[in-house]
Amino acid sequence: METGVKTTETAAKVKAKKEQVIALAGNPNSGKTSLFNDLTGSHQQVGNWPGVTVEKKEGKLTYQGEFLKVVDLPGTYSLGGYTEDELIARNFILFDQPSVIINVLDAANLERNLYLTVQS
């Protein structure tokens, strides 16, 4: 019987823990999906043109015994975009409030890529 109590307590602790969500944001064609594939073991399509990812994709990552949700967002240049894919990224960042936002940058054009970083 003691084992059942421990299992119940452990299950309650797991349910009480808020799921940690990592959002991968950045300009189109900056490497978000490549990073997503590396982190989650997924095989999402990558390409050398903007608009490859037009919807958010979700995957799981286990790190130090914790399960994390990783979300690959469509590319966006700013939080003020109005295209469907930009709105998906913007709304997820602003309203779903991920635990961590990783802004993936293309070092070849830092000024343009950092514009998204400095927006609040």
N, C-alpha and C positions, 0 to 999 in steps of 0.2 A: 504494500500500500504506500509506503513512503516514496517509492519511485514515481508513482502516479502523481503525487503531490508536487514533486520536483518538476515533473514534466509540465504540469498545469502552470506552475509558477513561471517556468521558462517560456512557455507559449504566451503567457500574458505579457511578459517583458518584451518579447519580440513584437507582439501586436502594438504595444505602447510606443515602441520606437518609431519615429517618423522616418519614412524612406528617404534616403539621401539621393538627390537628383543632381546630376552634372549635365549642364547644357553646353553644347559646343556651338559657339556663335562666331560669325565673321563674314567677311566679304565673300561673294561668289568666287569659286575656284581658288580658295586659300588653303585647302587641305583638310577641311573639317571631316569629310567622309573617310578619308584615308586614316586619320587619327581614330575615328569611330570604329572602323574595321579592325585596327590594331588593338584597341582597348577591349572590344567585345568579341572578337573572333568572327565577326560578321563578314559578309562578302557583298556589301552594297556596291552598286555601280559607281565608279568614279570616272571623271572625264576632264579633259583640258578645255572646257568651255563652261560659261556661266549657265545656271539653270538645271544642272544635272539633278540636284536634290530640290524638289518642289514641294515636299511635305516633310514633316518631322518624322524621324525614324527613331525607334527606341530599342535599346539593347541592355544587357546586364553585364556587370563586371563584379568579380569578387576580389576584394583587396583586404588583406589582413583579417580574413574571416568575415568581413562585412559584405553584404550584397548592395551594390549601388546601381541605380538606373542611369544610363547614359543616353542623352537625347541629342541627335544630330539635327540641327536646325537648317532650314534653307538659307542660302546666302543673302545677306542684306548689307547695304552700304550705310544705313542709318536706321534709327528707330522711328523715323517719320515716313517711311516708305508706304506706298499705297497699292503695290501689286499684291496678288494673292499670296505668293511665297514670302514676301517681306512682312505682310500682316501676320502670317503664321509665326514667324520668328519673333516679331515685336510682341505679339500678344502672349506668347509663351514666356518671354523674358519678363514682361511687366506684370502679368496676371497669375501665372502659374508659380512664380517666385521659386525658381530652382535654388538648391542649396549652394551651388557653385556655378559660376559662368566662366567658361574658358573661352577667351577671345582668340581664335586661331588667326595668326597674321601671316601675310606673304611679305617676307623681308625685302623683296624687290621693290615694293612701293609702300613703305611704312607710313608716310604721311596720310595717304588715302585710307589705309587699313586702320590707323589709330583714330580716325574720326569717329568710328563706332565706339571705340573704347572710352572716349571722353564724354559721351552723351550720358545724361542721367535720367 
